[in-house]
Amino acid sequence: MKFLLVCGLAGLLGLLGAGLVGIWPRPEFPDPDPVAKAWGVANAVAAVVLGVRLWDTIFEVLVYVVAMVGVRFFLLGMRWQGELPPVAETPLLRRSADLLLGPILVFALYLAASGHLGPGGGFPAGAILGSALLLLALAKGVERLSAELYEPRLERLEYVAVVFLLFLGAVVLVLGVRTAAAFVVANLLVAVEVAIGAWAVLHRFASARGEV
Amino acid sequence: MEALSGLSLAVVLAALGLWVMVSRRNLVWKLLGLGVASGGSILFLVALSHRPGVRPPILGLGPGPAADPLPQALVLTAIVIRFATLALALALVILLTEHRHTQDARRLEEEE
C-alpha cells in the first residue's frame, strides 16, 4: 500500500516537472468578452456561472441542499452525554466579533448584489456570511448565539430560496430571458441559501455535541 | 513564475492530503486530508487560469488578453460542494462513532 502511494506521489511530481519543462503547450485563452456581452453583464465569471452553465449551478445548489438535509437527518436526536470542556471567556474576541458583524454583513450583501459587475457573486457572499456566523459562534458560544438567531423558520427560508432559484432558472432557461436583474436576484438567493445552510449545519453539529 | 509557484504549491498540497488519507487510521484525520487534497486541486485549477500579464475577465479593465473565466466558475461551485460533502461525511463519522465506538478505519474493517 505504502509502495503504491509512493509511486502515485512520484508520478504526480513527475507530471508537474514535465509540465514545468514545457512538454505540453498551453493553449491560448479564448476571449471571454463576447460571452459577458451576450448575457448583458460585465463579469465573465458570473456570465459563465449563471448563464452558460446555469444547469450546472442549479444542480450544484440541489446537491448542496441534499447534503444539508442529510446532515440534519443523520444528526437527528443525537446528543453527546459526556462532559464538555469549559469555554474560555475572551472579552476581546467577543467585542471585536460584535463590532465586525455589521461590516461583514454589509460586505456580503454588496458582494451578492454586485456580483454581475465585478468580483463576487452569491457563493462567496454566502460563504462570507456563514463564516461571520461561525466567528460569532466561536466568540460568544453557540448557546447564546442560537438563543438570539436560531429559528426553524430560517431553515424553511432556505427551501423557499431554493424553490425561487429553480423558478428563476426555469424562466431563464425556458423563456430565454437575458437580463442583469435575473443575475442580481439569483446571486442574492444563492447567498441566502448557502449562508442559512452553513448556519443550520453549525447549529446541528453544536446540538449533537450537547451545547445547545 | 508566479503561476508556476502556485501550481507546485497545489501539487504539494494534494500530495500531502493523499499521504494523510492513506497513512492515518483515524477517520477524522482522513477527512482532514481529503480537505487539504481538494484544496490543492482547487488551487491547481485557479493557478492554471492565470498567466503573467493577463487582465481579470471583467469588461472594461483595459486591453490585452483576459484570464480564462471557466476554471474560476468551476472552482466557485467546487468550494461550496466541498464544504457540504465534508459536513455530510463528518456527520456520518459521528454516527459511526456512536454505533461502533471507534474511529479507527482498520479496526472497523476487522470487525466486519
HADDOCK unambig.tbl for C-alpha pairs under 7 A between the chains (distance, minus, plus):
assign (segid A and resid 9 and name CA) (segid B and resid 15 and name CA) 6.11 0.50 0.50
assign (segid A and resid 29 and name CA) (segid B and resid 67 and name CA) 6.90 0.50 0.50
assign (segid A and resid 29 and name CA) (segid B and resid 68 and name CA) 5.90 0.50 0.50
assign (segid A and resid 31 and name CA) (segid B and resid 65 and name CA) 6.96 0.50 0.50
assign (segid A and resid 31 and name CA) (segid B and resid 66 and name CA) 6.58 0.50 0.50
assign (segid A and resid 32 and name CA) (segid B and resid 57 and name CA) 6.55 0.50 0.50
assign (segid A and resid 32 and name CA) (segid B and resid 66 and name CA) 6.96 0.50 0.50
assign (segid A and resid 33 and name CA) (segid B and resid 59 and name CA) 6.40 0.50 0.50
assign (segid A and resid 42 and name CA) (segid B and resid 58 and name CA) 5.60 0.50 0.50
assign (segid A and resid 42 and name CA) (segid B and resid 59 and name CA) 4.95 0.50 0.50
assign (segid A and resid 43 and name CA) (segid B and resid 57 and name CA) 6.54 0.50 0.50
assign (segid A and resid 43 and name CA) (segid B and resid 58 and name CA) 4.56 0.50 0.50
assign (segid A and resid 43 and name CA) (segid B and resid 59 and name CA) 6.48 0.50 0.50
assign (segid A and resid 44 and name CA) (segid B and resid 57 and name CA) 5.57 0.50 0.50
assign (segid A and resid 44 and name CA) (segid B and resid 58 and name CA) 5.76 0.50 0.50
assign (segid A and resid 44 and name CA) (segid B and resid 69 and name CA) 6.23 0.50 0.50
assign (segid A and resid 45 and name CA) (segid B and resid 69 and name CA) 5.04 0.50 0.50
assign (segid A and resid 45 and name CA) (segid B and resid 70 and name CA) 6.96 0.50 0.50
assign (segid A and resid 45 and name CA) (segid B and resid 72 and name CA) 6.84 0.50 0.50
assign (segid A and resid 45 and name CA) (segid B and resid 73 and name CA) 5.68 0.50 0.50
assign (segid A and resid 48 and name CA) (segid B and resid 70 and name CA) 6.84 0.50 0.50
assign (segid A and resid 48 and name CA) (segid B and resid 73 and name CA) 6.52 0.50 0.50
assign (segid A and resid 49 and name CA) (segid B and resid 73 and name CA) 5.57 0.50 0.50
assign (segid A and resid 60 and name CA) (segid B and resid 77 and name CA) 6.91 0.50 0.50
assign (segid A and resid 64 and name CA) (segid B and resid 81 and name CA) 6.12 0.50 0.50
assign (segid A and resid 64 and name CA) (segid B and resid 84 and name CA) 5.80 0.50 0.50
assign (segid A and resid 67 and name CA) (segid B and resid 84 and name CA) 5.76 0.50 0.50
assign (segid A and resid 67 and name CA) (segid B and resid 85 and name CA) 6.35 0.50 0.50
assign (segid A and resid 67 and name CA) (segid B and resid 88 and name CA) 5.97 0.50 0.50
assign (segid A and resid 68 and name CA) (segid B and resid 84 and name CA) 6.61 0.50 0.50
assign (segid A and resid 70 and name CA) (segid B and resid 88 and name CA) 6.52 0.50 0.50
assign (segid A and resid 71 and name CA) (segid B and resid 87 and name CA) 6.88 0.50 0.50
assign (segid A and resid 71 and name CA) (segid B and resid 88 and name CA) 5.17 0.50 0.50
assign (segid A and resid 71 and name CA) (segid B and resid 91 and name CA) 5.80 0.50 0.50
assign (segid A and resid 74 and name CA) (segid B and resid 91 and name CA) 6.37 0.50 0.50
assign (segid A and resid 74 and name CA) (segid B and resid 92 and name CA) 6.91 0.50 0.50
assign (segid A and resid 74 and name CA) (segid B and resid 95 and name CA) 6.94 0.50 0.50
assign (segid A and resid 75 and name CA) (segid B and resid 91 and name CA) 6.47 0.50 0.50
assign (segid A and resid 118 and name CA) (segid B and resid 58 and name CA) 6.67 0.50 0.50
assign (segid A and resid 123 and name CA) (segid B and resid 76 and name CA) 6.77 0.50 0.50
